[in-house]
């Protein structure tokens, strides 16, 4: 007999002490409902604007870095999903008068289909590729970002993703994700209700939180493979941001600035 939703929620909250890596998000199933998947990918635009914190990350991290280059730049969104984050960043940069070419890459053809249909500036292009394919093609970028990718990865895949992203970047790396907590879980369960109809947003969002890291957990995992190259901060409530810079040990130079 299936326990009632209130009991399921209580069990989920009790299980938030550790990552639940056995959970699988519905949208990761290749046989999931395609209409619900497309609706979910499109509606991420609204969800990410509300909770992802990329506006602040752009203002405090990306814009100063791009301005300091003094030349046109290339930025990669690795695992771009439906493309909403890279399009939003491109529009902010365009408003600031910056010359930037933006690439959204994702290995899932379903995601790229949604991204390619998005109303995007001409400076944005989408490609079906993962980090391995991009490296094999000799691609190189000034900035590499990702959103909501890290919690999908086990420790080995996380180490590979982090290393590949550093190999793809000649400058700044920013990987944003959810910070797991009981309060984040409870607030999301309530707040997503108006947006969840016809999508996987509620089920997958709650599973994502249960799969996500705390900042301390993610810092330990990144340090285990690449000591001193990454710093994990908190750019917004219930968010974490893993940051690195090519060419030097991140925390030796930037300690104290990441949580601003």
Buried (B, 14 or more C-beta within 10 A) or exposed (E): EEEEEEEEBEEBBEEBEEBBEEBEBBBEEEEBBEEBBBBBBBBBBEBBBEBBBBBBBBEBBBBEBBEEBEEEBBBBBBBBBBBBBBBBBBBBBBEBEBEBBBBBBBBBEBBBBBBBBBEBEEBBBBBBBBBEEBBEEEBBBBBBBBBBBBBBBEEEEBBBBBBBBBBBBBBBBBBBBBBBBEEBBBBBBEBBEEBBEEBBBBBBBBBBBBBBBBBEBBBEBBBEBBEEBBBBBBBBEBBBBBBBBBEEBBBEEBEEEBEE
